[in-house]
């Protein structure tokens, strides 16, 4: 079981990321590389600047549609009637007309694979009633997920001026912006909460309607499955199966990608890559990040599961057959470290659920937490991880007679100690 790593000292992380820019030779406005299992940041450069994300905005729409389905508000086979707002969208689209009928899954595939603005807007309205109400939901969800440099005005990432005039938000100001870190955080939650999303994002192409002459082609040219496609094979990267591209004039070229290799899944974000929409440079920049992560780092367990905590091997128990119980860590701490590096965590705090614990206590019961700190060997940030402590054995509740004898013993022991203290 993975534990989420909490960073302290963001300034040093940013400095470390900036120092690494020359070695990676990235041509971007901002970038970040993250371990999808823990949220550990392996590299960052200007990752907290809020920038136009273009269609990477749709990751939040994708997340919220999955949530609506999970909550029973929508179903994949539910038929949706297209409304005016969706029919008026420009840019990437599947040319929906007002009154068309499509299932939620059909619209979702158009959004996830073809970045269709019209399908995205229709799904947003189906979840929240209007796109403006959906944008408010997006902002509320961003705050809940810890995305601090993000602001949404619509479901698509289009600039306000490119939205149908009658449907531009009146209660939300500004333009959509998102930092590279926030984009990675959003991708982290998509992969953690709805991993089945990858079943859509990895599809190379599909026909939206049977009568359509052409298929909707995935804008993610990095998909590993493109390795035999003539136009895309130079961009195909081992293990890539998501997530979302983005392009507008203001945003430049953006991409949030994820790749799985040898049990390690990474999330990479590049924003503001110069060049044309169809030159593929954003994928080449992303490949530099993936190369860095997969080639320079290795997984290392710095704390084993079921390990005792030095000087805290037991916790006190009252009303039990024993006055103490052995405790061990519930999970391990496994992180990515530069190859050949060593990391030693230090115990900073042990907190029992109650002090003392109250019998009966069963083996495996959560009895507290232990907090560790360590120095990240890649960024030199101080990191904090909290792990549950569980009972290593059973402590049954003592019978009344044993408790009575113990109380008498404790009384005379305290009385004796009090007399000794007099002298």
N, C-alpha and C positions, 0 to 999 in steps of 0.2 A: 504494500500500500504506500503510495507516494504521499509526502507531506509538502505543503506549500511553503516555499522559502520566503521569508520576510526580509527585505533589504533595509538597512539603515545606512545613511551616508551616500545619498544619491549623487552628491556633487563629485565624490571620488570616482563613482561609476562613470559619470559623464566624462570626467577627465581621462579615465582609462580608455573609454571608447574613442575619444578624440585622438589619443596617442596611437591607437591602432589603425587610424584611417589610412595613413601612408602605406602601411604594410598590406592592407587589403586593396588599396587603390580604388576605392569606391567613388563613383561619380554620381552622387545622390545629395539631396537636401537633408535627408535623415534616414537612419537605418537602425535596426535592432535584430538580435538573434537570441532566441529563447528556447529553453528546454520545455517541451509541452507537458512533461510529467510533473514538474515541480514549479514552473514559472521562473526558474533560475535564468538570469540574463548572462549570456556568454560574451556578448559584444553589443555596444551601442554607440551611436554617433548622433548627437543632436536629437535624441529620441523623445524629448519632451516638448518640442516645438509643435504647436497646433498648426496643421497645414491642411489644405483642401485634400480630402481623401478620394474624391470622385466616387467611382462605383464600389470601392471598398466599404462605403457606407452600407451597401446591401448586406454585409455580414450581420449587421444588427437586425435587419428585416428577416434574414434567414433564421437567426436565433429566435426571434419572437414568434415567427410562424410555427417553428417546432414547439415552442412553449405553448402556443394556443392549441395545437393538436394534442399535446400532452395533457392540457387542462380540459380537453373536451369541447373547446369553443369552435374548433374546425376539425374536419376529417379529410384524409387524403383523397377519398373518392367523392367528396362533396362537390356538387356542381355550383359554380359561381357565374353570375351574369355580369358581364363587363359594363362598367359605368362610364360616364363621359370623361372624367378626369384621366382614366387610364387610356382612353382612345385618343386623347390629345397629346400624349407624351411624344417627345422627340428623342433623337439619339438611338442607341441600341434598343431594338424592340422587335416584337414578333407581329406587329401590325394588327393589334386587336381593334375591333370595331365595337361601338356601343351596341349592346344587346347580344353579343357573342356569348356562348356558354362553354366553359371549360372547367375541368376539375381542379381542385387545389393542387394536386400533384403535377398536372400538366403545367400550370402557371409556375409552380415552384421550380420545375426543371428549366423552364424558360429563363427564370431569374438566375438560378445557380450556374447554369451552363452557358447561356447566351447573354447574361447580364441585361435582360430585357427590362427596360424602364416601365413599359406599359404593364407587364405582368407583375412587376414589383409593386407598383401603385395599387393595382387591383387587390393584391393580397393584403397590403397595408389597410386599405379601406374595409376589407372583409374582416380583419381583426378588430379594428378600432372604430369603424363607422365613417371616419374621414381620415385623409392623409395627415392633416394637421394634428388631430387627436393622436394618431399613431406616432408622429414625431415627438409629441410630449411623452408618450410611453417609452420611446427610444431614449430620450434624455433621462427619464427616471431610472430606466434599467442601466444606463451607462453609469450613473451615480452609484447604484447598488453594486455594480461589478468593479468599482474602484477606478473607473476611467475618468481622470481628473482634468484632462485637456481635450475634452470632446464636447461638441455642440451640434445637434442635428436640427435641420429645418424641414427635411423631407425624408422619404424612404429610399431615395435613389442615389443621392450624391450630386444631382444636378445643381448648378448655380440657380439662384432665385430667378434671375432673368430668363432662364431657359425653361422654367415651369409654366404651365398654362396660366395666364394672368388671373383668371377667376379662381384659381385654386392655390395661389401663393398664400403662405401663412400670414395672418394678421396679428396673432398673439405671440409669435416667436420671431425675434429679430435676428439680423445678421445672416451669415452663411454657414454651411456645414463645414466644420473643421474637426480634425482628429490627429493626435500625435502618433508617431510610430509605436511608442510604448503602449498606448491605448489600443491600437489596432492589434498588437500582439496579445494583449490581455483579452480582448474580445475573441480572438482566434483560440486562445487557451480555453476559454469557457465553452465555445462551440464544441471543441474536441472533447472536453471533459463531460459536458452535460448531454450532448447529442452527437456522439461519434458516428452515428449512422448517416450524418450529413455527408460524409466522405463518399457514400454510395452514389450521391448525386454529383458532387464536385469532380469526381474522377471520370465521369462519362465524357468521351471524346466528342460525340456529336449525336444528334437525334432529330427526327422529324416532328415538328410541333403539330402539324396537321398532315393527314395522309395525302391530301391534294397538293401540299407544298412541293415545289420542284426541288428546292435546295434544303439541306439539313442545317440546323442551328449548330455551329461549330464552337467548341469550348475556347474561350479567349486565353485560357491558361496553356500556353505552348510548352510549358515545362513538364507537363504530365509525362510520366515514364512511358506510358502507352504510346506516346508520339515518337518513340525511338525509331520506328520504321516508316514514319510519315515524311515524305521528301521535304516538304516545306518547313517542318518543325523539328526534325531530328537533331539539328545542331543546338536546339534549346532543351530538348528532353533531358531530364535528370533522374537518376536512379532513386526510386522511392517516392517521388512527388505524386500526390493524389488530391491536392487542393491548394489554395482555398479561393482567392478572389483577386481579380485584376481591377484596375481603375485608370481612367484617362479623361481629362478635360483640358481645355486650354490653360486654365488657371492652375490646375493640379499637376500638369505634366503627366508622366507615366508613373504609376504606382503598382505595387503588388504585395500581397500577403500570401506567402506560400508555406506549405508544410511538406516535409519529407520524412519517411521512415526507413531507417537502415539499421540492420542488426539489433533490433529491439529498442533503438533510440529514435524518438521522433522530435524533430526540431521545427520551430516556427521562425520564419524570416520575413522581415518587412523592409521594403525600400519605398521611399517617397520622393517625388520631385526629380525623377530621372529624366534628363533632357533627351531630346530627339523626337522622332515621329512615333505615332501610335503603333505603326506596323514594322518598326525596325527591330523589335525584340530586345532592346538594350536592358530593359528592366529585368529580364530573365537572366541575362549574363551577369548583371550586378548581384542578383539573388544567388546565383550559382557560387559566386565568390564567398558569400556568407555561409552557404551550406558546406562548401569545401573546408572552410575554416573550422566549422563546428565538428564535422565528421572526422576530419583528418588530425586535428590538434587536440581533441578532447577524448576522454574515456570515462566510463562509469566507474565510480568507486564507492563502496559502502563504508562510510566513516563511523557508523554506529550500527551494531547488529541488533536485530529484533531479539527479544527475550534476554537482553543484557541487564545485569544489575548495575545500579548507579553507585559509584564509590562514595562511601560514607553515608549512603542512604539506601542500604541494602534491604532494610525493613522499615515498616511503619507501625506505629502503636495501635493496638486494638483494645477496646474495652468490652467487657461482658463476654469475652471469648474464652475458649478452652486454653488458648495461648494469648499472651499479652502483646504479641507482635506477629506480623505476617511478612513473608518475603515478597518483594515486589520487583518486577522486571519491565523493560520497555515493551510496548505493544507492537511497535513497528520499527523498521530500520530507518536510517537516513542514508539515502544514496544520491549522490550528486555527480555532475560532470566536472572533471578537473583536467587541467592540461596534463598531457601524458607525462608520467614520471613524477608528478607532484604528490605531496603528502599533505593531508589535512587532519588536524586533531581538534575535535570539538571540546569545549569546556562547559561544565555544568554551572549555570548561573542561578537556578532557582528550582526547588522541588516543592510542589503544592499539593497536599492531600485533599481529597474531596471533603474530608472532615478530620479534625485532629482532637482526639484520636478517632480512628475508624470504629464502627460499631458492628460487632458480630451479630449474625453469621456473615462471613466473607467467603465467597466461592472462588476457586481458581479461575482466572480469566476476567474477573470483575474489574472494571475500571476503578482504581483507588486514588488516582491523582494524575498529575502531569509533571514532566521535567522539561526545563528549557535549557537549550544549549546555544552557545555562540561559537562562531569560528570565522576565520579570515578567508574570504574567497581568494584562491590563488590566482584567478584570472583578473579580477577587478580590484582586489585588495579592499573590497567593502567588508564591513562587519555585517554578518548575517545571523539571524536569530531563527531557531526552529524549536517548536514545542511538540513534544511527543507524549502520548498517553502512557501512564503507568498502570499495570494490571497486577492482580494478585498472582503469585507464583504457586500458591497452594491453598487448601481450604482451612478456614478457622471456624469451627463450629461454636455455637453459643454454649457457654458453660451452664451447667445445672445450678439450681439455687443453692445447694449445699456448698459447692465449690466456690461460688461467689461470696457466700457468707464467710467461709474460712479465709478467703482472700481479703475480705474487708477487715476481719479481725486482725489478720497478719499485718495489713497496711496500717491499722490503728496503732498497734503496739510498736511497729517500726518507727512511725512518726513520733510517738511518745518517747521512745528511747533516744531518737536523734535530738529531740527537744531538750531532754535532760543533759545529754552530752554537750550540747551547745551552751549550757549554763556554766560549764567549767572550761 
